[in-house]
Amino acid sequence: MTLLVACATRTELRAALPVLFSGDARPPGQGGAVHEVFPDRPVTVQGRSVLALCTGVGPVAAAAVLGRALAGRPGLTGVIQIGVAGSFDLGAAPMGGAWAVTRETWPEYGLAGADGVAPRGIGLPMAATGDGPVHETLDLDPDAAARAMGLALPASFGRAASLTVAGVTGTMERAARLYRIHGALLENMEGFAAALACRLSGTPFLQIRTVSNLVGSRQPGHWDLKKALASLKPALDRLFGDVVCDV
């Protein structure tokens, strides 16, 4: 039974699973290929067989690289995608908090018009699954996915819907519009793509995000990437059953 832990960047992967980089003097995010398995054979992490994958940033890279990994390694117990995300409401989802994603939406799919994007405007779903056609949204059950992997979600994890974007929201006006339309609490760049790849392959999928910033704001006071990165390993430790600290 082998779990695949997927991160978008080497920086996130190093923060979540530093044991994989023992003796690696290369700075985070530099050296080697972007799309790497660390290592190329499973390692034991807290008694569990784990492969670690760096997919690259964004929905296209995540879908392509994770899809290739799933096709090349049949029989995986499940995929845990872990990384940082923005919060649409820091009061509800503050910096550094850990969240299990319950719904992923790709708000950029469909027919783009003056009033926004209509996901069914082109009349074509992007995929067909055993649960029906997929347009812009995938409902997720993180507790069931965790159980399928032999895990249990810690009570300290929040539950939240998330948006996947190819272009990070850079204005408060766009953030307010997306929040009003979709009601999601988090924004990321890979979740929908990874969830769809796993849905199509029949692989249990669990997405864990820690909050790094306020969506839409570029002000330094609305960002704490270091805190979000520092929360990744404790979150994964708690998920694997080794309680080291509260997240």
N, C-alpha and C positions, 0 to 999 in steps of 0.2 A: 504494500500500500504506500504509494508515493504522492505527496502533495506538491503542486507547483506554486511557488510564490512569485508573483509577477509585479514588477515595479516599472514605471516609465523611465526612470533615470538611474544611473549608477549612484548618485547622491542619495536617493531614497533607498535604494537597495543596500547600500553601505550602512545607512542609519537603521534599517529594519533588521538586517542580518549581518552584523559586523564580523561574525565568525567566518564568513565566507571570504573576507578580505584579510585574514590574518597573514602577516608577512608581505602584504601587497603595499608597496611604498608609493604607488601611483596616486596622485590627488584624485578626489572624487570627481567623476565626470570626465576624466582625461585618460587617454591610453586605451588601447584595445578597441574592438568594434562596439558600436552602440548596441546592436542586437546580439547579446551574448547570454549563454547559459553559464551560470557560476555555481559549481563547476559543471563539467559536461556529464558527470555521474552524480547520483543522489548522495547527499551527506546526511548524517544523523544530527538533528537539532531537537534537543529535549526529548529524545527517544523516538522521534518521528523521522521518516525518510522524506527528505525535502530536496527538490530541484528549485533553483532560483533563476528567473528570467528577467532580463532587461529588454523591454519592448521598444524603447524610443518613445518620444512624446507625440500625442495626438491620436485621434481615432483611426486614421488610416494606418499608421505604423502599428498601433496596438492590434488592430484586426489582422493585419498581414502576418506579423511576427507571432502572435499568440496562436493564430490559426495554423501556421506552419508547425509550431511546437506541438499542438494537440494532435495533428495528423501524424507527426513523427514519433509520438510517444503514446500509443494506445494503452488504456488501462490505468490512467492517472486517477487517483481517488478524488481529486478536485483541484480547483484553481482558487487561490487566495490572491486577489489584487489588493495591494496596499500602497498608499501614498498620501500626499497632501492634497488639500482641496480648499477652495474659497467658501466662505459663509455669506449668505445673503442677509443674515441677521446675527450679529455677534452677541446679542443678548440671549438668543436662543441657542446658538452654536458658537461658543467662545473659542478663542485661540487655544490650540493645543488639544482640544477635546477629541475623543475618538468616536467614530460613528460607523454603524453598519448600514449599508444602503439598501433601501426597501423598494425603490423604483428608479429606473434610469430612463431619461428622456433625451433624445437628440433633437433640440428645438430648431435645428437648421435644415431638417429634412422636409421636402415637400415643394409647394409652389410659393415662391417669394413674391409678395405684392406690396402695395403701399401700406396695407394694414398689418403686415407681418408675414409669417410663414404658415401656410395651411398644409398640414402633413398629408392630408388626403386629396390635396388639390390636383395632383398629377394622376390620381386614380390608380396608382400602383404601389403595393406594399414592397418593402425592400427585401423581405424574406418570407418564406413559409415554414412554419414549424408544426410540431405535433400539437401545440397549444393554439394554433391558428396563425393568421397572417400577422406580420410585424410591420407596423408603420413607424411611428416615432417613439413609442414607449414600450418598455419591458418591465413588467412587475416581477419583483424578486422576493424570495422568502429566505432571508439570511439565517434564521434559526433552523429551518429545514436543511439548508445547504450545509451549515455547520455540523448538524447531526449526521448527514451523509458522509462527512469527512471524519467522523469520530471525534468531533469537537463540540464545545458548548460555548455560546456567546456569553461573555462576562456581563453581569448586570450593570456594570459601569459604562458599557457602550450605549450611546444613544442610537436611535433608529431614525433615518431621514431619507427623503427622496432627493435625487440629485439630477443635475443637468450635465450632459456632455457637450462640450463646444470645441470646434476647431480653432476658433479665435477667442482668446480670453477676453471676457467683458472688461472694457477699459473706461467706461463712463457710468456714473450713478444713474443716468437716465435709462441706459440699456438694462442695467441691473434691476431697476424698478419695474421695467416693462416685462422682463423675463419672470420676475418673481410674481407679478400680478397674473400673468397668463398661466404659468405652470405650477406655482405654489411649491416649488422645490426649495430645500434649505441649503443645498450645497451645489457647487460648480466644479467640475473636473474636466479633463481632456481625453480620457481613455475608457471610462466605465461602460458606456453603452456598447462600444465596439467589443470590449472583452466579454461582456455579458452575452452579446449576440453570438460570438464565436463559440462560447461554451454551450449556449442553448442549442445551436445547430449540431454540435458534436455530442450532445447528451451528457456533458460533464458538469457536475455540481460546481457552482460559482458563488463566491463570497467576496464582497468588496468592503474593505475597511479604509476609511479616510480620517486623517487628522487635520484640523483647521489651521491654515497658515495666514489667512488674510480676509479682509472684507471685499466681497465681490464688487467690482466697479471702481474701487478707490485706488489711486496710485500714491496716496499720502503715506509716508514712512510709518506714521503712528498706527496705520491700519494693517500693518504687515508684521508678522513674527514667524518667519520661515524657520529660524533656529528652534523655536519652541515646538513647532509642528514636527520637524524632523526628529527632535529628541523624544517625541511621544510615540514614534513608530515602533521602536523595539519594545518598550513596555506594553504597547497594545498587542503586539504579536506574542510576547511572552504570556500575557494573560489569556489570550486565545488558545495557546498551546497548553495552558494549565499550570504554568509556573508563575505564581503571583509575586512580582518583584516590587510593584508600587502601584498606586492609583494613577490612572491616566486622566 
